[in-house]
Amino acid sequence: MGDRVILHVDMDAFFASVEVLDRPELKGRPVIVGGDGDRGVVAACTYEARRFGVHSAMSSTLAKRLCPDAVFLPGRFSRYVEESQKLHAIFRDVTPLVEGIALDEAFLDVSGSRELGDGGLALAQRIRQRVADELHLACSVGIGRSKLMAKLASKEAKPRADRVGIAAGAGIVRVEADLELEFLHPLPVRALWGVGPVTNKRLEEMGVRTVGDLTRLPAGTLERRLGTSLGRHLQALARGEDSRPVVPDQEAKSIGHEETFARDLWDPEDLAARLTRMVDASASHLRRAGRGARTVSIKVKFSDFSQLSRSHSLTEPIDATPALGAVAQALLASVDINRGVRLLGVSFSGFADEPQGRQLAFSWGEEPVGGEPVRGAGSEPLPSLAMVEQEAVRLQSSWGAVTDAVDEIRARYGGSSVGAAALMGPRGLQPRRRGEAQWGPSGTDDGGQSSPGGKSGGDDGGGA
């Protein structure tokens, strides 16, 4: 690791803090961002809510029991993206070596900075000050020789909340090279990357509670119990060894949306309409990124919590909403929904430069979807994927210019200004927004038309 200096910057309760920033009357109150229905999940919460034991990824039902006076907000993903872009612009002013982890956190390699006489403290202080002055939000910064140390240090720098009250954090914590093990070994073993609930339980059965306990296990014990790869990984981390570099931001590998419904859905037409809205939102984001997708995938979770996925890859990329929708709808039609659908999602991957109106090539081989014949909920055969792909090619060719025009109109007059008839709802044209309903439906949402605000993103995003 040598003389590396890595910062980990993590916003404090990011989503919830943005909501309080925009609604000052909520300052000092327990605010929870997430779906407030029976299937909702907490995405983020203020420290006032954390005093009662509420935390991200907790079910909203439990959060309500712990903090009945909490203000639930459905979340506004576009708003969080807006603030995130400002945040990452601050990071890039410090160093080009920025690896974004989520909207609200990133690693920064500042080893080459001329301001390292104090080990990175001045840079960390400057970042915190700019975030406070320009975004009117708070962040915590960890400094270390590795990603591991920087990440753990930033968590140590955060505020603390319990029944007694809210204690301000240090804001910045630096782990000196010669004090790494002293800092690391008392921490709970679950603080290490790779230790989830299942692994943590196995380690507890072995008498391992802290990181230091790992180093005292006989050689080979972890590898035998957890597997060679994970065992060696945890042993290295327990010794403070983490040579992973900071990798500047890379292109996302997929773009998509998924939604948990307030009630299980059984109607194929209803599901198809909801999928149309998801495709529309995700396709718009795909085009804004200037990309086309070769692979279309859907994800279905049933009422019994079992799930499956279906995908199909084309020879050339597509980006027109009708073309992407034709493939997605064919994949959905191949799924037996007789168990009732709890969650539905769509994603696009296999990115390439956006299509330029060219005729697309495609394979005529009639491949099965996920190893199964392409059939609907009954026994009737569906069009082969070769036929579906041919239709997608036709739609890409004929709708490419129309899609561009729709994007321009929406950019100027708003997302609800124009769209397909399938996007019409009781309140008019209601296109799905990126990130909407990501944390589960609200208590009044039937899972189809969105409740005001919506929800977001695939990561925690809330900031610890």
Buried (B, 14 or more C-beta within 10 A) or exposed (E): BEEBBBBBBBBBBBBBBBBBBEEEEBEEBBBBBBBBBEBBBBBBBBBBBBBBBBBBEBBBEEBBEBBEEBBBBBBBBEBBBEBBEEBBEBBBEBBEBBBBBBBBBBBBBBBEBEEBEEBBBEBBBBBBEBBEEEBEBBBBBBBBBBBBBBBBBBBBBBBEBEEEEBEEBEBBBBBEBEEBBEBBBEBEBBBBBEBEEEBBEBBEEBEBBBBBBBBEBEEEBBBEBBEEEBBEBBBBBBBBEBEEEBEBBEEEEBBBBBBBBBBBBBEBEBBBBBBBBBBBBBBBBBBEBEBBBBBBBBBBBBBEEEEEBBBBBBEBBBBBBBBBBBBBBBBBBBBEBEBEBBBBBBBBBBBEEBBEEEEBEBEEEEEEBEEEEBBBEEEEEBBBBBBBBBBBBBBBBEBBEEBBEBBEBBEEEEBBEBBBEBBEBEEEBBBBBBBBBBBBBBBEBBBBBBBEBBBBBBBBBBBB
